[in-house]
């Protein structure tokens, strides 16, 4: 008698492997924060840090109109703390122009700025002469944007590009030391006036404007502080 063929049992079902989620659930059972919150937080931190850096730089540099590091005009070659009268200093004039931010002019063509201011200097009540040809090098055949033509104290401001010019630039171009305490070798109670009104701070930082009357006084003041100047026609 033939043996009965045994039917094999059906194969066992194998469950597919499940992917394990290694991400930890947020504490407290809350939802996970969306990614944009972290991006916004990082941007805010970066903004705060940048603001702090700018604040430090402004505090160090003084901020204001001088975004670049201020040049110490009084340390430039040829600027001296000497006694009056003060002559024009030409020997190192060309070396001072670049750090002073001044350029030479070939003539009066293409000027976008052309105006005049007046300067008076008094030492113990006596008027000091501002010489002619400050900023004009006859031997070198050039003149700069700040200059005098004569000894009246009239400062000519002539430029082919509009920008501010200061009294400190003119004095350093002239070769005379100027700060809030001293003019040249004289440091005994310096005071200065603009259009007859007493000012404070450093006169070197004064921005030159049309028809200003600037007076610097050291020691005994004159009988009257000038408040205006009679410019010639066309000045």
BELQUI-V988218 format. One record per residue. N is the residue number from 1. RES is the residue in one small letter. SS is DSSP state (2 for helix, 1 for strand, 0 for the rest). OMEGA is omega in whole degrees, 0 to 359 (* if undefined). Layout:
BEGIN
N/RES/SS/OMEGA
N/RES/SS/OMEGA
END
This chain:
BEGIN
1/x/0/185
2/x/0/179
3/x/0/178
4/x/0/181
5/x/0/182
6/x/0/179
7/x/0/182
8/x/0/179
9/x/0/180
10/x/0/182
11/x/0/179
12/x/0/180
13/x/0/180
14/x/0/180
15/x/0/180
16/x/0/180
17/x/0/180
18/x/0/178
19/x/0/181
20/x/0/178
21/x/0/182
22/x/0/181
23/x/0/181
24/x/0/178
25/x/0/180
26/x/0/181
27/x/2/179
28/x/2/177
29/x/2/182
30/x/0/179
31/x/0/175
32/x/0/181
33/x/0/178
34/x/0/184
35/x/2/185
36/x/2/179
37/x/2/179
38/x/2/179
39/x/2/180
40/x/2/179
41/x/2/178
42/x/2/179
43/x/2/180
44/x/2/178
45/x/2/179
46/x/2/179
47/x/2/179
48/x/2/179
49/x/2/180
50/x/2/179
51/x/2/179
52/x/2/180
53/x/2/179
54/x/2/179
55/x/2/178
56/x/2/181
57/x/2/178
58/x/2/180
59/x/2/180
60/x/2/186
61/x/2/179
62/x/0/176
63/x/0/175
64/x/0/186
65/x/0/185
66/x/0/180
67/x/0/176
68/x/0/182
69/x/0/182
70/x/0/177
71/x/0/176
72/x/0/183
73/x/2/184
74/x/2/180
75/x/2/181
76/x/0/182
77/x/0/178
78/x/0/178
79/x/0/188
80/x/1/174
81/x/0/183
82/x/0/179
83/x/0/177
84/x/0/3
85/x/0/182
86/x/0/177
87/x/0/175
88/x/0/179
89/x/0/183
90/x/0/188
91/x/0/182
92/x/0/183
93/x/2/181
94/x/2/179
95/x/2/182
96/x/2/189
97/x/2/183
98/x/2/178
99/x/2/176
100/x/2/182
101/x/0/181
102/x/0/178
103/x/0/178
104/x/1/179
105/x/1/177
106/x/0/181
107/x/0/181
108/x/0/180
109/x/0/174
110/x/0/180
111/x/0/175
112/x/0/174
113/x/1/178
114/x/1/179
115/x/1/187
116/x/1/172
117/x/1/182
118/x/1/182
119/x/1/171
120/x/1/175
121/x/1/180
122/x/1/175
123/x/1/182
124/x/0/176
125/x/0/182
126/x/1/182
127/x/1/178
128/x/1/180
129/x/0/170
130/x/0/189
131/x/0/173
132/x/0/173
133/x/0/168
134/x/0/181
135/x/0/176
136/x/1/180
137/x/1/183
138/x/0/180
139/x/0/180
140/x/0/177
141/x/0/175
142/x/1/171
143/x/1/182
144/x/1/183
145/x/0/176
146/x/1/182
147/x/1/172
148/x/0/176
149/x/0/182
150/x/0/186
151/x/0/180
152/x/0/184
153/x/0/179
154/x/1/177
155/x/1/177
156/x/1/176
157/x/1/182
158/x/1/185
159/x/1/176
160/x/0/176
161/x/0/183
162/x/0/175
163/x/0/182
164/x/0/174
165/x/0/185
166/x/1/177
167/x/2/178
168/x/2/176
169/x/2/181
170/x/2/181
171/x/2/179
172/x/2/174
173/x/2/178
174/x/2/181
175/x/0/183
176/x/1/179
177/x/0/176
178/x/1/169
179/x/0/185
180/x/0/182
181/x/0/189
182/x/0/165
183/x/1/188
184/x/0/180
185/x/0/188
186/x/1/184
187/x/0/184
188/x/0/175
189/x/0/178
190/x/1/173
191/x/1/178
192/x/1/189
193/x/1/175
194/x/1/182
195/x/0/176
196/x/0/182
197/x/1/181
198/x/1/183
199/x/0/176
200/x/0/180
201/x/0/184
202/x/0/180
203/x/2/180
204/x/2/182
205/x/2/181
206/x/0/175
207/x/1/182
208/x/0/178
209/x/0/187
210/x/0/172
211/x/0/172
212/x/0/170
213/x/1/183
214/x/1/179
215/x/1/175
216/x/1/187
217/x/1/175
218/x/1/180
219/x/0/181
220/x/0/181
221/x/0/175
222/x/0/181
223/x/0/180
224/x/0/175
225/x/0/181
226/x/0/179
227/x/0/178
228/x/0/181
229/x/0/180
230/x/0/178
231/x/0/178
232/x/0/179
233/x/0/180
234/x/0/178
235/x/0/*
END
